[in-house]
Amino acid sequence: MTGHSNDDLLGLSRRAKSALLWGVVGALSFLVLVQGYALFVEPLVSIAQGALVAALVGIGAGVGSYLLEHRIAAWSNQRAE
């Protein structure tokens, strides 16, 4: 053990790590969809274009997750009560 708590890993809060992971999930999901389309129909974009759009999707998913996660959790807690 290095004495760091789990909240301190890589200097990121749990909320930031969660948003980062949702961004990765968003980017990889987009790449899977593009690859599936290319296998069954025809390539929509080049590899470079796909990587660029996947990065934009990942950034959007990460930012959206960071901004909305606490609101959705509060809404969910309120519904449970």
DRENTORKOL-3810 file (N, C-alpha, C; in nm, 4 decimals):
REM DRENTORKOL-3810
@n.u->0.0830; n.v->-0.1185; n.w->0.0000; ca.u->0.0000; ca.v->0.0000; ca.w->0.0000; c.u->0.0876; c.v->0.1250; c.w->0.0000
@n.u->0.0469; n.v->0.2205; n.w->-0.0744; ca.u->0.1230; ca.v->0.3442; ca.w->-0.0820; c.u->0.0658; c.v->0.4531; c.w->0.0073
@n.u->-0.0439; n.v->0.4223; n.w->0.0758; ca.u->-0.1030; ca.v->0.5223; ca.w->0.1625; c.u->-0.2066; c.v->0.6089; c.w->0.0942
@n.u->-0.2304; n.v->0.5864; n.w->-0.0346; ca.u->-0.3310; ca.v->0.6638; ca.w->-0.1075; c.u->-0.4658; c.v->0.5964; c.w->-0.0945
@n.u->-0.5700; n.v->0.6758; n.w->-0.0823; ca.u->-0.7048; ca.v->0.6198; ca.w->-0.0816; c.u->-0.7485; c.v->0.5957; c.w->-0.2259
@n.u->-0.8552; n.v->0.5191; n.w->-0.2425; ca.u->-0.9077; ca.v->0.4920; ca.w->-0.3766; c.u->-0.9579; c.v->0.6185; c.w->-0.4443
@n.u->-1.0006; n.v->0.7180; n.w->-0.3645; ca.u->-1.0467; ca.v->0.8436; ca.w->-0.4219; c.u->-0.9327; c.v->0.9243; c.w->-0.4813
@n.u->-0.8102; n.v->0.8905; n.w->-0.4463; ca.u->-0.6945; ca.v->0.9691; ca.w->-0.4839; c.u->-0.6143; c.v->0.9050; c.w->-0.5972
@n.u->-0.6547; n.v->0.7900; n.w->-0.6455; ca.u->-0.5812; ca.v->0.7198; ca.w->-0.7490; c.u->-0.5701; c.v->0.8059; c.w->-0.8741
@n.u->-0.4503; n.v->0.8254; n.w->-0.9221; ca.u->-0.4198; ca.v->0.9082; ca.w->-1.0389; c.u->-0.4599; c.v->1.0543; c.w->-1.0196
@n.u->-0.4875; n.v->1.0941; n.w->-0.8963; ca.u->-0.5229; ca.v->1.2326; ca.w->-0.8700; c.u->-0.6621; c.v->1.2702; c.w->-0.9162
@n.u->-0.7474; n.v->1.1719; n.w->-0.9457; ca.u->-0.8822; ca.v->1.1985; ca.w->-0.9939; c.u->-0.9853; c.v->1.1582; c.w->-0.8899
@n.u->-1.0921; n.v->1.2334; n.w->-0.8832; ca.u->-1.2022; ca.v->1.1969; ca.w->-0.7946; c.u->-1.2787; c.v->1.0793; c.w->-0.8558
@n.u->-1.3621; n.v->1.0166; n.w->-0.7757; ca.u->-1.4437; ca.v->0.9069; ca.w->-0.8274; c.u->-1.5333; c.v->0.9544; c.w->-0.9414
@n.u->-1.5864; n.v->1.0732; n.w->-0.9286; ca.u->-1.6744; ca.v->1.1288; ca.w->-1.0323; c.u->-1.5979; c.v->1.1485; c.w->-1.1630
@n.u->-1.4764; n.v->1.1982; n.w->-1.1559; ca.u->-1.3954; ca.v->1.2194; ca.w->-1.2760; c.u->-1.3546; c.v->1.0865; c.w->-1.3386
@n.u->-1.3192; n.v->0.9880; n.w->-1.2548; ca.u->-1.2839; ca.v->0.8556; ca.w->-1.3082; c.u->-1.4039; c.v->0.7916; c.w->-1.3763
@n.u->-1.5214; n.v->0.8065; n.w->-1.3165; ca.u->-1.6428; ca.v->0.7521; ca.w->-1.3757; c.u->-1.6699; c.v->0.8171; c.w->-1.5115
@n.u->-1.6565; n.v->0.9488; n.w->-1.5183; ca.u->-1.6787; ca.v->1.0204; ca.w->-1.6437; c.u->-1.5766; c.v->0.9778; c.w->-1.7492
@n.u->-1.4526; n.v->0.9597; n.w->-1.7076; ca.u->-1.3487; ca.v->0.9150; ca.w->-1.8006; c.u->-1.3818; c.v->0.7765; c.w->-1.8567
@n.u->-1.4272; n.v->0.6878; n.w->-1.7707; ca.u->-1.4630; ca.v->0.5539; ca.w->-1.8167; c.u->-1.5848; c.v->0.5564; c.w->-1.9086
@n.u->-1.6834; n.v->0.6400; n.w->-1.8792; ca.u->-1.7983; ca.v->0.6522; ca.w->-1.9699; c.u->-1.7546; c.v->0.7076; c.w->-2.1053
@n.u->-1.6570; n.v->0.7967; n.w->-2.1052; ca.u->-1.6034; ca.v->0.8463; ca.w->-2.2315; c.u->-1.5384; c.v->0.7354; c.w->-2.3126
@n.u->-1.4622; n.v->0.6498; n.w->-2.2451; ca.u->-1.3994; ca.v->0.5355; ca.w->-2.3130; c.u->-1.5061; c.v->0.4422; c.w->-2.3684
@n.u->-1.6095; n.v->0.4149; n.w->-2.2887; ca.u->-1.7185; ca.v->0.3282; ca.w->-2.3341; c.u->-1.7869; c.v->0.3890; c.w->-2.4562
@n.u->-1.8113; n.v->0.5185; n.w->-2.4544; ca.u->-1.8749; ca.v->0.5851; ca.w->-2.5680; c.u->-1.7910; c.v->0.5760; c.w->-2.6945
@n.u->-1.6621; n.v->0.6015; n.w->-2.6821; ca.u->-1.5727; ca.v->0.5972; ca.w->-2.7980; c.u->-1.5643; c.v->0.4556; c.w->-2.8548
@n.u->-1.5472; n.v->0.3567; n.w->-2.7676; ca.u->-1.5370; ca.v->0.2187; ca.w->-2.8152; c.u->-1.6679; c.v->0.1695; c.w->-2.8749
@n.u->-1.7808; n.v->0.2119; n.w->-2.8183; ca.u->-1.9106; ca.v->0.1738; ca.w->-2.8742; c.u->-1.9267; c.v->0.2294; c.w->-3.0151
@n.u->-1.8856; n.v->0.3533; n.w->-3.0339; ca.u->-1.8935; ca.v->0.4109; ca.w->-3.1678; c.u->-1.8066; c.v->0.3322; c.w->-3.2663
@n.u->-1.6861; n.v->0.2978; n.w->-3.2249; ca.u->-1.5973; ca.v->0.2222; ca.w->-3.3135; c.u->-1.6539; c.v->0.0847; c.w->-3.3467
@n.u->-1.7183; n.v->0.0205; n.w->-3.2514; ca.u->-1.7817; ca.v->-0.1093; ca.w->-3.2770; c.u->-1.8943; c.v->-0.0938; c.w->-3.3786
@n.u->-1.9751; n.v->0.0093; n.w->-3.3640; ca.u->-2.0846; ca.v->0.0317; ca.w->-3.4590; c.u->-2.0329; c.v->0.0600; c.w->-3.5998
@n.u->-1.9294; n.v->0.1415; n.w->-3.6107; ca.u->-1.8720; ca.v->0.1714; ca.w->-3.7423; c.u->-1.8132; c.v->0.0453; c.w->-3.8050
@n.u->-1.7439; n.v->-0.0356; n.w->-3.7246; ca.u->-1.6851; ca.v->-0.1587; ca.w->-3.7759; c.u->-1.7938; c.v->-0.2568; c.w->-3.8193
@n.u->-1.8987; n.v->-0.2690; n.w->-3.7415; ca.u->-2.0093; ca.v->-0.3570; ca.w->-3.7782; c.u->-2.0740; c.v->-0.3134; c.w->-3.9078
@n.u->-2.0952; n.v->-0.1843; n.w->-3.9245; ca.u->-2.1528; ca.v->-0.1332; ca.w->-4.0484; c.u->-2.0603; c.v->-0.1629; c.w->-4.1662
@n.u->-1.9314; n.v->-0.1428; n.w->-4.1456; ca.u->-1.8342; ca.v->-0.1685; ca.w->-4.2523; c.u->-1.8322; c.v->-0.3165; c.w->-4.2905
@n.u->-1.8516; n.v->-0.4065; n.w->-4.1951; ca.u->-1.8510; ca.v->-0.5495; ca.w->-4.2254; c.u->-1.9729; c.v->-0.5922; c.w->-4.3052
@n.u->-2.0874; n.v->-0.5333; n.w->-4.2751; ca.u->-2.2109; ca.v->-0.5776; ca.w->-4.3385; c.u->-2.2527; c.v->-0.4956; c.w->-4.4588
@n.u->-2.2143; n.v->-0.3706; n.w->-4.4679; ca.u->-2.2575; ca.v->-0.2862; ca.w->-4.5796; c.u->-2.1347; c.v->-0.2368; c.w->-4.6553
@n.u->-2.0792; n.v->-0.1280; n.w->-4.6101; ca.u->-1.9576; ca.v->-0.0711; ca.w->-4.6694; c.u->-1.8990; c.v->0.0286; c.w->-4.5698
@n.u->-1.7705; n.v->0.0551; n.w->-4.5791; ca.u->-1.7103; ca.v->0.1515; ca.w->-4.4855; c.u->-1.7729; c.v->0.2907; c.w->-4.5009
@n.u->-1.8127; n.v->0.3467; n.w->-4.3884; ca.u->-1.8695; ca.v->0.4818; ca.w->-4.3887; c.u->-1.7611; c.v->0.5885; c.w->-4.3895
@n.u->-1.6556; n.v->0.5627; n.w->-4.3148; ca.u->-1.5490; ca.v->0.6610; ca.w->-4.2961; c.u->-1.4144; c.v->0.5907; c.w->-4.3032
@n.u->-1.3097; n.v->0.6687; n.w->-4.3226; ca.u->-1.1746; ca.v->0.6129; ca.w->-4.3178; c.u->-1.1369; c.v->0.5856; c.w->-4.1721
@n.u->-1.0269; n.v->0.5186; n.w->-4.1531; ca.u->-0.9819; ca.v->0.4886; ca.w->-4.0172; c.u->-0.9539; c.v->0.6178; c.w->-3.9400
@n.u->-0.8903; n.v->0.7126; n.w->-4.0046; ca.u->-0.8595; ca.v->0.8395; ca.w->-3.9377; c.u->-0.9868; c.v->0.9155; c.w->-3.9019
@n.u->-1.0819; n.v->0.9191; n.w->-3.9938; ca.u->-1.2083; ca.v->0.9864; ca.w->-3.9656; c.u->-1.2826; c.v->0.9163; c.w->-3.8523
@n.u->-1.2823; n.v->0.7837; n.w->-3.8532; ca.u->-1.3479; ca.v->0.7070; ca.w->-3.7473; c.u->-1.2847; c.v->0.7337; c.w->-3.6121
@n.u->-1.1519; n.v->0.7395; n.w->-3.6081; ca.u->-1.0826; ca.v->0.7671; ca.w->-3.4824; c.u->-1.1137; c.v->0.9080; c.w->-3.4322
@n.u->-1.1196; n.v->1.0043; n.w->-3.5230; ca.u->-1.1514; ca.v->1.1419; ca.w->-3.4844; c.u->-1.2931; c.v->1.1512; c.w->-3.4284
@n.u->-1.3887; n.v->1.0922; n.w->-3.4990; ca.u->-1.5273; ca.v->1.0969; ca.w->-3.4516; c.u->-1.5411; c.v->1.0201; c.w->-3.3202
@n.u->-1.4721; n.v->0.9072; n.w->-3.3071; ca.u->-1.4766; ca.v->0.8303; ca.w->-3.1822; c.u->-1.4218; c.v->0.9144; c.w->-3.0663
@n.u->-1.3160; n.v->0.9900; n.w->-3.0914; ca.u->-1.2611; ca.v->1.0778; ca.w->-2.9871; c.u->-1.3631; c.v->1.1843; c.w->-2.9480
@n.u->-1.4315; n.v->1.2417; n.w->-3.0462; ca.u->-1.5338; ca.v->1.3428; ca.w->-3.0177; c.u->-1.6509; c.v->1.2820; c.w->-2.9404
@n.u->-1.6924; n.v->1.1616; n.w->-2.9797; ca.u->-1.8005; ca.v->1.0929; ca.w->-2.9082; c.u->-1.7571; c.v->1.0639; c.w->-2.7650
@n.u->-1.6337; n.v->1.0180; n.w->-2.7479; ca.u->-1.5830; ca.v->0.9904; ca.w->-2.6139; c.u->-1.5776; c.v->1.1144; c.w->-2.5270
@n.u->-1.5331; n.v->1.2245; n.w->-2.5837; ca.u->-1.5284; ca.v->1.3506; ca.w->-2.5089; c.u->-1.6694; c.v->1.3937; c.w->-2.4715
@n.u->-1.7621; n.v->1.3835; n.w->-2.5659; ca.u->-1.9010; ca.v->1.4195; ca.w->-2.5377; c.u->-1.9628; c.v->1.3321; c.w->-2.4301
@n.u->-1.9380; n.v->1.2024; n.w->-2.4380; ca.u->-1.9919; ca.v->1.1103; ca.w->-2.3368; c.u->-1.9301; c.v->1.1382; c.w->-2.2004
@n.u->-1.8010; n.v->1.1645; n.w->-2.1965; ca.u->-1.7355; ca.v->1.1930; ca.w->-2.0694; c.u->-1.7840; c.v->1.3224; c.w->-2.0064
@n.u->-1.7935; n.v->1.4262; n.w->-2.0863; ca.u->-1.8401; ca.v->1.5555; ca.w->-2.0346; c.u->-1.9863; c.v->1.5449; c.w->-1.9912
@n.u->-2.0672; n.v->1.4811; n.w->-2.0740; ca.u->-2.2078; ca.v->1.4628; ca.w->-2.0385; c.u->-2.2243; c.v->1.3837; c.w->-1.9106
@n.u->-2.1463; n.v->1.2790; n.w->-1.8972; ca.u->-2.1517; ca.v->1.1986; ca.w->-1.7759; c.u->-2.1099; c.v->1.2796; c.w->-1.6546
@n.u->-2.0039; n.v->1.3555; n.w->-1.6683; ca.u->-1.9549; ca.v->1.4363; ca.w->-1.5553; c.u->-2.0595; c.v->1.5391; c.w->-1.5123
@n.u->-2.1253; n.v->1.6003; n.w->-1.6097; ca.u->-2.2216; ca.v->1.7053; ca.w->-1.5781; c.u->-2.3540; c.v->1.6504; c.w->-1.5257
@n.u->-2.3942; n.v->1.5323; n.w->-1.5706; ca.u->-2.5271; ca.v->1.4813; ca.w->-1.5378; c.u->-2.5310; c.v->1.3737; c.w->-1.4302
@n.u->-2.4171; n.v->1.3130; n.w->-1.3983; ca.u->-2.4179; ca.v->1.1984; ca.w->-1.3079; c.u->-2.4791; c.v->1.2308; c.w->-1.1715
@n.u->-2.4388; n.v->1.3398; n.w->-1.1112; ca.u->-2.4917; ca.v->1.3714; ca.w->-0.9781; c.u->-2.6400; c.v->1.4064; c.w->-0.9836
@n.u->-2.6854; n.v->1.4666; n.w->-1.0922; ca.u->-2.8275; ca.v->1.5001; ca.w->-1.1061; c.u->-2.9117; c.v->1.3742; c.w->-1.1210
@n.u->-2.8631; n.v->1.2799; n.w->-1.1993; ca.u->-2.9364; ca.v->1.1544; ca.w->-1.2181; c.u->-2.9382; c.v->1.0748; c.w->-1.0882
@n.u->-2.8276; n.v->1.0739; n.w->-1.0146; ca.u->-2.8231; ca.v->1.0034; ca.w->-0.8861; c.u->-2.9201; c.v->1.0668; c.w->-0.7873
@n.u->-2.9272; n.v->1.1987; n.w->-0.7817; ca.u->-3.0203; ca.v->1.2665; ca.w->-0.6915; c.u->-3.1639; c.v->1.2365; c.w->-0.7313
@n.u->-3.1941; n.v->1.2379; n.w->-0.8598; ca.u->-3.3274; ca.v->1.2069; ca.w->-0.9085; c.u->-3.3655; c.v->1.0638; c.w->-0.8733
@n.u->-3.2717; n.v->0.9719; n.w->-0.8888; ca.u->-3.2963; ca.v->0.8320; ca.w->-0.8561; c.u->-3.3213; c.v->0.8129; c.w->-0.7065
@n.u->-3.2424; n.v->0.8799; n.w->-0.6235; ca.u->-3.2631; ca.v->0.8724; ca.w->-0.4783; c.u->-3.3985; c.v->0.9293; c.w->-0.4384
@n.u->-3.4388; n.v->1.0380; n.w->-0.5024; ca.u->-3.5665; ca.v->1.0999; ca.w->-0.4723; c.u->-3.6818; c.v->1.0067; c.w->-0.5111
@n.u->-3.6699; n.v->0.9373; n.w->-0.6234; ca.u->-3.7738; ca.v->0.8436; ca.w->-0.6664; c.u->-3.7817; c.v->0.7243; c.w->-0.5726
@n.u->-3.6677; n.v->0.6812; n.w->-0.5175; ca.u->-3.6646; ca.v->0.5645; ca.w->-0.4287; c.u->-3.7326; c.v->0.5948; c.w->-0.2951
@n.u->-3.7335; n.v->0.7215; n.w->-0.2550; ca.u->-3.7939; ca.v->0.7590; ca.w->-0.1274; c.u->-3.9384; c.v->0.7735; c.w->-0.1439
END
